[in-house]
Amino acid sequence: MESVVDVVKIVEELVKVPRYALVGRALNYPVYLSTREGVTSLWRIDPKDCSSKRLTTKPVHGAAPPKPNCPYVVFTVDVAGGKELHRIYYVDIRSGKESLVSDTPLMRIFSLAIDGERVAFTAATQEDIAIYVARLGGDWEKAQVINTYALVTDMYGDLIVGFGKLRSDPRTLELFIYDLSTGEFKVYTPKEGANSKRPKIVKDGRILFESDFEGRNKLYIYDLSSDELSKVKFTYEDYVKYGPIEHHSYGETPWGDIWAIGKKCGRGRLFIDGKEIPTPEGMFIGEPVFLGNFVYITMSSLTKPPKVFRVDLRGGEIDVTIEGELPKEISDRLGEVKFVKYKSFDGLEIPTYVVESKLASKPGPTVIYVHGGPWSEVMDSWNVTIASLVASGYHVIAPNFRGSKGYGDWFRNLDIGDPGGGDLMDVIHAREWGVKEGIADPNKVVIMGYSYGGYMTYLIMGKYPNLWCCGVAGAGVVDWVGMYGLGDAVFRKFIDILFAGKKELMKER
């Protein structure tokens, strides 16, 4: 292990490595988010020479995928010093001019979509959660109070679509379709008890979405005008042979084919009309951007930071458009990456990523890294915290405990009504597995997490202190009842869903 001074230097070097995430296409420019100048900003790529131009001066919190025929990109800015109270701005990619979308009240905005001159978004105040619509540089309105956790995912004409917890069952997800012209708010599910999510509006106003109502997650198209549902059928068989467990994203190419990024075991592959497109190994970040005969993608892995690639759809050649490299003295310390599954206390298999440090012996000092969420995951995707730990001489074991996404909605739902229960035991069994496999020195195992991972760290250190040489927790909840009283409407709804309404369990956990 390194000295404190050396660790600080390692972290400083890793934080300097830019992050990239493609957002979408505006006119003929791929647009991406990056920290390349020290703050998250929007940038555009000139496809003629692959040069980049920074578009925004304000620190960007989030951005909506732009429409290809629209010059505007909308984005949110946290204007309350980290309290997640937002304003919505838009930037003209031609001139770089930034403007306020509308003078809305300060709210926590957690999803948004644009269609030309209008923006739809979901936001929470202390009182409620609602869908809002604003005109660029104009007025705004609260279109529909929903008072549940739901995300806007697309907007086209008078239709706004999204998904969320729209029934009384905390374990299901439904689609919503809001018609601005009539004010009708429709909740749609192909089957009660199903999880349907991330709708996109495609050709002829049809709705493309993902659902598990027939078992494994698959892609479907819902025709709103005829009320007919059909499974997406591809010309090529690569997608079916791959058999994705979930999808990172999907949509329609400019020429009308359905594309999808399938996910399995924390890695992704891109398919167009069912045909696999060659890409580097790892996980996608953001959206693919189709432009002419090329598709632009952002990818990374646990040992390689994000890069922007351009893939020639005619021959499959892959070029690096924007480089993302580690200093050699750090990359040389990052060892083997393994995807494994171990059995927890009840026999459930827990998918896990292991990253070994070339500086550490085996068995050696090991960090059990607990991700946040809990409905998140550790993928084969760049993670500055994990890279910092490995480069500093620690092996890292990162379990995707029950409740993690990426392994089917049935798996994600397993911790609803039981946070800090079965998922906590999964983390303990990650330690046991690491010791048994000769990776972790039982006297040098650290537990570490942020947000929900911070909560799990606090809880596990309190209940099982003898298993760990220390614990490191960030932004973890220590009092669910207190947080419920302090939170805004969407955070209260999150707690209601997580605990399945079990108020007494909130006190216990």
C-alpha positions as CSV (number, residue, x, y, z in Angstrom):
1,M,0.0,0.0,0.0
2,E,1.1,3.6,-0.7
3,S,1.7,6.4,1.8
4,V,-1.0,9.0,2.3
5,V,1.0,11.5,0.2
6,D,1.2,9.0,-2.7
7,V,-2.5,8.2,-2.4
8,V,-3.4,11.8,-2.7
9,K,-1.2,12.1,-5.8
10,I,-2.9,9.1,-7.3
11,V,-6.4,10.5,-6.7
12,E,-5.4,13.9,-8.1
13,E,-4.1,12.3,-11.3
14,L,-7.3,10.1,-11.7
15,V,-9.6,13.1,-11.1
16,K,-7.9,15.0,-13.9
17,V,-8.7,12.2,-16.4
18,P,-11.7,13.6,-18.4
19,R,-15.0,11.8,-18.4
20,Y,-17.1,11.7,-21.6
21,A,-20.7,10.8,-22.3
22,L,-22.4,11.3,-25.6
23,V,-25.8,12.9,-25.2
24,G,-27.1,12.8,-28.8
25,R,-27.1,14.6,-32.1
26,A,-28.1,18.2,-32.7
27,L,-28.2,19.1,-36.4
28,N,-25.0,17.5,-37.8
29,Y,-23.1,17.6,-34.6
30,P,-22.6,14.8,-32.0
31,V,-23.0,16.4,-28.6
32,Y,-21.4,15.1,-25.4
33,L,-20.8,15.9,-21.7
34,S,-17.3,16.1,-20.5
35,T,-15.1,17.3,-17.5
36,R,-12.1,17.9,-19.8
37,E,-11.8,21.5,-18.5
38,G,-12.4,20.7,-14.9
39,V,-16.2,21.2,-14.8
40,T,-19.0,19.2,-16.5
41,S,-19.9,21.0,-19.7
42,L,-21.6,20.4,-23.0
43,W,-19.4,20.0,-26.1
44,R,-19.9,19.4,-29.8
45,I,-17.8,17.4,-32.3
46,D,-17.2,18.7,-35.8
47,P,-17.5,15.5,-37.9
48,K,-15.3,17.1,-40.7
49,D,-12.1,17.0,-38.6
50,C,-13.3,15.5,-35.3
51,S,-12.4,18.7,-33.4
52,S,-14.4,19.6,-30.3
53,K,-15.8,22.9,-29.2
54,R,-17.1,23.7,-25.7
55,L,-20.7,25.0,-25.7
56,T,-21.5,25.9,-22.1
57,T,-19.9,28.0,-19.4
58,K,-22.3,27.0,-16.5
59,P,-21.7,23.7,-14.7
60,V,-24.1,21.1,-16.2
61,H,-26.0,18.8,-13.9
62,G,-27.8,16.9,-16.6
63,A,-28.9,17.2,-20.3
64,A,-31.7,15.8,-22.5
65,P,-31.0,14.0,-25.7
66,P,-31.5,16.7,-28.4
67,K,-33.6,16.2,-31.5
68,P,-31.5,15.7,-34.7
69,N,-33.2,18.5,-36.6
70,C,-33.1,21.0,-33.7
71,P,-30.1,23.3,-32.9
72,Y,-30.9,23.5,-29.1
73,V,-29.6,21.3,-26.3
74,V,-31.4,21.7,-22.9
75,F,-29.6,21.1,-19.7
76,T,-30.1,21.6,-15.9
77,V,-27.9,23.6,-13.5
78,D,-27.9,23.1,-9.8
79,V,-28.2,26.7,-8.6
80,A,-28.4,26.0,-4.9
81,G,-24.8,24.9,-4.1
82,G,-25.3,21.2,-4.2
83,K,-28.9,21.1,-2.8
84,E,-30.2,19.8,-6.2
85,L,-32.5,22.7,-6.9
86,H,-32.3,23.4,-10.6
87,R,-32.9,25.8,-13.4
88,I,-33.2,24.7,-17.0
89,Y,-31.1,26.3,-19.7
90,Y,-30.6,25.7,-23.4
91,V,-27.7,26.4,-25.7
92,D,-27.7,27.0,-29.4
93,I,-25.0,24.7,-30.8
94,R,-24.4,27.1,-33.7
95,S,-23.6,30.2,-31.7
96,G,-22.9,28.8,-28.2
97,K,-25.5,31.3,-26.8
98,E,-26.9,30.1,-23.4
99,S,-30.4,31.1,-22.3
100,L,-32.8,30.4,-19.5
101,V,-35.6,28.1,-20.7
102,S,-38.2,29.7,-18.4
103,D,-38.4,31.4,-15.1
104,T,-39.6,28.3,-13.2
105,P,-39.5,28.0,-9.4
106,L,-36.5,26.3,-7.9
107,M,-37.3,22.5,-7.9
108,R,-35.4,19.2,-8.0
109,I,-35.6,18.3,-11.7
110,F,-34.8,14.7,-12.3
111,S,-35.8,14.1,-16.0
112,L,-36.3,16.2,-19.1
113,A,-37.0,15.9,-22.8
114,I,-37.1,18.4,-25.7
115,D,-39.1,18.7,-28.9
116,G,-38.2,21.8,-30.8
117,E,-39.4,24.8,-28.9
118,R,-40.8,23.0,-25.8
119,V,-39.3,21.1,-22.9
120,A,-41.1,18.5,-20.7
121,F,-39.7,17.6,-17.3
122,T,-40.6,15.9,-14.0
123,A,-39.7,17.9,-10.9
124,A,-40.4,17.8,-7.1
125,T,-41.0,20.5,-4.6
126,Q,-41.7,20.0,-0.9
127,E,-45.4,19.6,-1.7
128,D,-45.7,17.4,-4.8
129,I,-44.2,15.7,-7.9
130,A,-45.4,16.8,-11.3
131,I,-44.9,16.9,-15.0
132,Y,-44.1,20.4,-16.3
133,V,-43.9,21.9,-19.8
134,A,-42.0,25.0,-20.7
135,R,-41.4,26.9,-23.9
136,L,-37.9,28.0,-24.7
137,G,-37.6,31.6,-23.5
138,G,-41.3,31.7,-22.7
139,D,-43.9,30.6,-20.2
140,W,-44.3,27.3,-18.3
141,E,-47.1,25.3,-16.8
142,K,-47.6,22.4,-14.3
143,A,-49.2,20.0,-16.7
144,Q,-50.0,17.0,-14.4
145,V,-49.5,16.3,-10.7
146,I,-48.4,12.6,-10.4
147,N,-47.0,12.4,-6.8
148,T,-44.9,9.3,-7.6
149,Y,-41.5,8.6,-8.9
150,A,-41.6,8.9,-12.7
151,L,-39.3,10.0,-15.5
152,V,-40.1,11.8,-18.7
153,T,-38.1,10.0,-21.5
154,D,-39.3,11.5,-24.8
155,M,-41.5,14.2,-26.3
156,Y,-42.9,14.5,-29.8
157,G,-45.6,16.9,-30.9
158,D,-48.3,16.9,-28.3
159,L,-47.2,13.5,-26.8
160,I,-45.0,13.2,-23.6
161,V,-44.0,9.7,-22.6
162,G,-42.2,8.3,-19.6
163,F,-42.4,5.6,-17.0
164,G,-42.5,5.2,-13.2
165,K,-44.2,3.7,-10.2
166,L,-47.7,4.5,-11.4
167,R,-49.6,1.7,-9.6
168,S,-49.9,0.9,-5.9
169,D,-47.4,-1.9,-6.2
170,P,-43.9,-0.7,-5.4
171,R,-42.4,-3.6,-7.4
172,T,-43.8,-2.7,-10.8
173,L,-43.1,0.0,-13.4
174,E,-45.7,1.4,-15.9
175,L,-45.6,3.7,-18.9
176,F,-47.4,7.0,-19.0
177,I,-48.6,8.9,-22.1
178,Y,-49.6,12.5,-21.7
179,D,-51.5,14.3,-24.5
180,L,-50.9,18.0,-24.3
181,S,-53.8,18.7,-26.7
182,T,-56.4,17.0,-24.6
183,G,-54.9,16.9,-21.2
184,E,-55.4,13.1,-21.1
185,F,-52.9,11.2,-18.8
186,K,-52.9,7.5,-19.7
187,V,-51.1,4.8,-17.7
188,Y,-50.2,1.8,-19.8
189,T,-48.9,-1.7,-19.0
190,P,-49.1,-4.8,-21.2
191,K,-49.8,-6.9,-18.1
192,E,-50.5,-6.1,-14.5
193,G,-47.4,-6.8,-12.3
194,A,-45.0,-6.1,-15.2
195,N,-42.0,-3.8,-15.3
196,S,-42.2,-1.6,-18.5
197,K,-39.8,1.3,-18.9
198,R,-37.9,3.9,-21.0
199,P,-40.4,4.5,-23.8
200,K,-39.2,6.3,-26.9
201,I,-41.4,7.7,-29.6
202,V,-40.5,6.3,-33.0
203,K,-41.9,6.3,-36.6
204,D,-45.6,7.2,-37.0
205,G,-45.9,8.1,-33.3
206,R,-45.5,4.5,-32.1
207,I,-43.9,3.8,-28.7
208,L,-40.8,1.6,-28.3
209,F,-40.2,0.3,-24.8
210,E,-38.7,-2.5,-22.7
211,S,-40.8,-4.9,-20.6
212,D,-40.5,-8.1,-18.7
213,F,-44.2,-9.0,-19.0
214,E,-43.3,-12.2,-20.9
215,G,-40.4,-13.1,-18.5
216,R,-37.0,-11.9,-19.8
217,N,-36.7,-8.2,-20.7
218,K,-37.6,-7.7,-24.4
219,L,-38.4,-4.8,-26.7
220,Y,-41.9,-4.0,-27.8
221,I,-43.8,-1.4,-29.9
222,Y,-47.1,0.0,-28.7
223,D,-49.3,1.6,-31.4
224,L,-51.3,4.2,-29.5
225,S,-53.8,4.8,-32.3
226,S,-54.8,1.2,-32.7
227,D,-54.0,0.1,-29.1
228,E,-52.0,-2.8,-30.5
229,L,-48.8,-4.2,-29.0
230,S,-46.1,-6.1,-31.0
231,K,-42.7,-7.6,-30.2
232,V,-39.8,-5.9,-32.0
233,K,-38.6,-8.3,-34.8
234,F,-35.1,-8.0,-36.3
235,T,-33.8,-9.0,-39.7
236,Y,-30.5,-10.4,-38.2
237,E,-30.1,-12.9,-35.5
238,D,-27.1,-11.6,-33.5
239,Y,-29.2,-9.9,-31.0
240,V,-31.3,-13.0,-30.2
241,K,-28.2,-15.1,-30.0
242,Y,-26.6,-12.7,-27.5
243,G,-29.7,-12.7,-25.4
244,P,-29.4,-9.5,-23.4
245,I,-30.7,-9.5,-19.8
246,E,-31.6,-5.8,-19.9
247,H,-30.9,-2.8,-22.2
248,H,-28.8,0.2,-21.7
249,S,-30.7,2.2,-24.3
250,Y,-32.5,1.8,-27.7
251,G,-34.1,3.9,-30.4
252,E,-34.5,4.4,-34.1
253,T,-31.8,5.1,-36.6
254,P,-32.2,8.0,-39.1
255,W,-33.1,5.4,-41.8
256,G,-35.8,3.7,-39.7
257,D,-34.1,0.6,-38.2
258,I,-34.4,-0.2,-34.4
259,W,-31.1,-0.1,-32.6
260,A,-30.4,-1.4,-29.1
261,I,-27.6,-1.6,-26.7
262,G,-28.0,-5.0,-24.9
263,K,-26.6,-5.5,-21.5
264,K,-25.4,-8.7,-19.9
265,C,-23.0,-9.2,-17.0
266,G,-22.2,-5.5,-16.7
267,R,-21.1,-5.2,-20.4
268,G,-22.9,-4.0,-23.5
269,R,-23.1,-4.6,-27.2
270,L,-24.7,-2.5,-29.9
271,F,-27.1,-4.0,-32.5
272,I,-28.8,-2.4,-35.5
273,D,-31.8,-4.4,-36.8
274,G,-30.4,-7.3,-34.8
275,K,-26.9,-7.2,-36.3
276,E,-24.0,-6.7,-33.9
277,I,-21.8,-3.7,-34.6
278,P,-18.2,-4.1,-33.6
279,T,-17.2,-2.1,-30.5
280,P,-14.5,-2.3,-27.8
281,E,-15.2,-4.4,-24.8
282,G,-16.7,-2.7,-21.8
283,M,-19.8,-0.6,-21.2
284,F,-21.4,2.2,-23.1
285,I,-21.8,5.7,-21.6
286,G,-24.7,7.8,-22.9
287,E,-26.3,7.5,-26.3
288,P,-24.9,6.3,-29.7
289,V,-25.0,9.1,-32.3
290,F,-25.7,8.1,-35.9
291,L,-24.4,10.4,-38.6
292,G,-24.0,9.4,-42.2
293,N,-22.2,6.1,-42.4
294,F,-20.8,6.3,-38.9
295,V,-22.0,5.8,-35.3
296,Y,-20.3,7.7,-32.5
297,I,-20.1,5.9,-29.1
298,T,-18.6,6.5,-25.7
299,M,-17.2,3.4,-23.9
300,S,-15.0,2.6,-20.9
301,S,-14.1,-0.3,-18.6
302,L,-13.0,-0.7,-15.0
303,T,-9.4,-0.2,-16.1
304,K,-9.8,2.1,-19.1
305,P,-11.3,5.6,-18.8
306,P,-14.0,6.8,-21.3
307,K,-13.1,7.4,-24.9
308,V,-15.3,8.5,-27.8
309,F,-15.1,6.2,-30.8
310,R,-16.3,6.4,-34.4
311,V,-17.4,3.2,-36.0
312,D,-17.7,2.9,-39.8
313,L,-21.0,1.0,-40.4
314,R,-19.9,-0.1,-43.8
315,G,-16.7,-2.0,-42.8
316,G,-16.7,-2.0,-39.0
317,E,-13.4,0.0,-38.6
318,I,-13.1,1.7,-35.2
319,D,-11.3,5.0,-34.8
320,V,-10.7,6.9,-31.6
321,T,-12.3,10.3,-31.9
322,I,-11.5,11.6,-28.4
323,E,-8.8,10.0,-26.4
324,G,-8.9,9.2,-22.7
325,E,-5.6,7.8,-21.3
326,L,-4.3,7.0,-17.9
327,P,-0.7,7.9,-16.8
328,K,1.4,4.8,-17.3
329,E,2.5,4.7,-13.7
330,I,-1.2,4.3,-12.7
331,S,-2.4,2.0,-15.5
332,D,0.5,-0.4,-14.7
333,R,-0.9,-0.9,-11.2
334,L,-4.4,-2.0,-12.4
335,G,-4.6,-5.7,-12.5
336,E,-7.0,-8.3,-13.8
337,V,-10.7,-7.7,-13.9
338,K,-13.0,-10.7,-13.2
339,F,-16.8,-11.1,-13.4
340,V,-17.9,-13.8,-10.9
341,K,-20.9,-15.0,-9.1
342,Y,-20.9,-16.3,-5.5
343,K,-23.8,-17.7,-3.4
344,S,-25.2,-15.7,-0.6
345,F,-26.8,-16.9,2.6
346,D,-29.9,-18.2,0.9
347,G,-28.3,-19.6,-2.2
348,L,-29.0,-16.6,-4.4
349,E,-26.1,-15.9,-6.8
350,I,-24.6,-12.5,-6.5
351,P,-23.0,-11.0,-9.7
352,T,-19.7,-9.3,-8.7
353,Y,-16.8,-7.5,-10.3
354,V,-13.3,-8.1,-8.9
355,V,-10.4,-5.8,-9.7
356,E,-7.0,-6.9,-8.5
357,S,-4.1,-4.6,-7.7
358,K,-0.7,-5.4,-9.0
359,L,0.8,-3.8,-5.9
360,A,-1.0,-6.1,-3.5
361,S,-0.2,-9.6,-2.5
362,K,-2.7,-12.4,-2.5
363,P,-4.3,-12.7,-0.1
364,G,-3.9,-9.0,0.5
365,P,-5.7,-5.8,1.6
366,T,-9.1,-5.7,0.1
367,V,-12.0,-3.2,-0.1
368,I,-15.6,-4.5,-0.4
369,Y,-17.1,-1.6,-2.4
370,V,-20.8,-1.1,-1.9
371,H,-22.5,0.9,-4.7
372,G,-25.2,3.4,-4.1
373,G,-28.8,3.5,-5.3
374,P,-29.7,0.8,-4.3
375,W,-31.1,0.5,-7.8
376,S,-27.7,0.9,-9.4
377,E,-24.8,-1.4,-10.3
378,V,-21.1,-1.8,-10.7
379,M,-20.5,-2.5,-14.4
380,D,-17.3,-3.0,-16.4
381,S,-17.3,0.8,-16.6
382,W,-14.9,3.5,-15.5
383,N,-15.1,4.2,-11.7
384,V,-12.7,6.7,-10.3
385,T,-13.1,5.5,-6.7
386,I,-12.4,1.8,-7.7
387,A,-9.4,2.9,-9.8
388,S,-8.0,5.0,-7.0
389,L,-8.3,2.1,-4.5
390,V,-6.7,-0.4,-6.9
391,A,-3.9,1.9,-7.9
392,S,-3.2,2.5,-4.1
393,G,-2.7,-1.2,-3.5
394,Y,-6.1,-2.6,-2.6
395,H,-7.9,-5.4,-4.3
396,V,-11.6,-4.4,-4.8
397,I,-14.6,-6.7,-4.6
398,A,-17.8,-5.0,-5.8
399,P,-20.9,-7.1,-5.3
400,N,-24.1,-6.3,-7.2
401,F,-26.2,-7.2,-4.2
402,R,-29.9,-8.0,-4.4
403,G,-31.6,-4.8,-5.4
404,S,-29.0,-3.9,-8.1
405,K,-30.2,-3.3,-11.6
406,G,-28.7,-4.9,-14.7
407,Y,-29.8,-8.5,-13.8
408,G,-33.5,-8.4,-14.4
409,D,-36.3,-6.5,-12.7
410,W,-37.0,-9.5,-10.5
411,F,-33.5,-9.2,-9.0
412,R,-33.8,-5.4,-8.7
413,N,-37.0,-5.8,-6.7
414,L,-35.6,-8.2,-4.1
415,D,-34.6,-5.5,-1.6
416,I,-37.9,-3.6,-1.8
417,G,-39.4,-3.9,1.7
418,D,-36.1,-5.3,3.1
419,P,-33.4,-2.6,2.8
420,G,-30.4,-3.4,5.0
421,G,-31.6,-7.0,5.3
422,G,-30.8,-9.6,2.6
423,D,-28.7,-7.0,0.7
424,L,-26.5,-6.5,3.8
425,M,-26.0,-10.3,4.1
426,D,-25.0,-10.4,0.4
427,V,-22.2,-7.9,1.2
428,I,-21.0,-10.0,4.2
429,H,-20.8,-13.0,1.9
430,A,-18.8,-11.0,-0.6
431,R,-16.2,-10.7,2.2
432,E,-16.4,-14.4,2.9
433,W,-16.0,-15.3,-0.8
434,G,-13.0,-13.0,-1.1
435,V,-11.2,-14.6,1.9
436,K,-12.1,-18.2,0.7
437,E,-10.7,-17.4,-2.8
438,G,-7.4,-16.2,-1.5
439,I,-7.9,-12.6,-2.6
440,A,-8.7,-10.9,0.7
441,D,-6.5,-11.0,3.9
442,P,-9.2,-11.6,6.6
443,N,-7.3,-9.1,8.8
444,K,-7.2,-6.4,6.2
445,V,-10.7,-6.1,4.8
446,V,-12.3,-2.6,4.5
447,I,-16.0,-1.9,3.8
448,M,-16.7,1.3,1.8
449,G,-19.7,2.9,0.1
450,Y,-21.4,6.2,-0.8
451,S,-25.1,7.2,-0.5
452,Y,-27.0,3.9,-0.1
453,G,-23.5,2.3,0.0
454,G,-22.7,4.7,2.9
455,Y,-25.9,3.6,4.7
456,M,-24.9,-0.1,4.3
457,T,-21.4,0.7,5.5
458,Y,-22.8,2.4,8.7
459,L,-25.2,-0.5,9.3
460,I,-22.7,-3.3,8.7
461,M,-20.1,-1.6,10.9
462,G,-22.6,-1.3,13.7
463,K,-23.9,-4.9,13.4
464,Y,-20.8,-6.8,12.4
465,P,-17.8,-4.7,13.5
466,N,-15.4,-7.6,13.9
467,L,-15.4,-8.4,10.2
468,W,-13.7,-5.2,9.1
469,C,-10.5,-3.4,9.9
470,C,-12.3,-0.1,9.1
471,G,-15.2,1.4,7.3
472,V,-15.5,4.4,5.0
473,A,-19.0,5.9,4.5
474,G,-20.0,8.9,2.4
475,A,-23.4,10.6,2.3
476,G,-25.1,7.7,4.0
477,V,-28.5,7.8,5.7
478,V,-28.4,7.2,9.4
479,D,-32.0,8.0,10.3
480,W,-34.6,7.1,7.7
481,V,-37.5,8.6,9.8
482,G,-35.6,11.8,10.1
483,M,-34.7,11.9,6.4
484,Y,-38.3,11.2,5.5
485,G,-39.3,14.3,7.4
486,L,-36.6,16.5,5.9
487,G,-36.9,15.2,2.3
488,D,-38.8,16.7,-0.6
489,A,-41.7,14.9,-2.2
490,V,-39.6,12.7,-4.5
491,F,-37.2,11.7,-1.7
492,R,-40.2,10.8,0.5
493,K,-41.6,8.7,-2.3
494,F,-38.3,7.0,-2.8
495,I,-38.3,5.9,0.9
496,D,-42.0,4.8,0.7
497,I,-41.1,2.6,-2.3
498,L,-37.8,1.2,-0.8
499,F,-39.5,0.2,2.5
500,A,-42.8,-0.8,0.8
501,G,-44.6,1.5,3.2
502,K,-43.3,-0.4,6.3
503,K,-42.9,2.5,8.7
504,E,-41.7,0.4,11.6
505,L,-38.9,-1.0,9.5
506,M,-37.7,2.5,8.9
507,K,-37.1,2.9,12.6
508,E,-35.3,-0.5,12.9
509,R,-33.0,-0.1,9.9
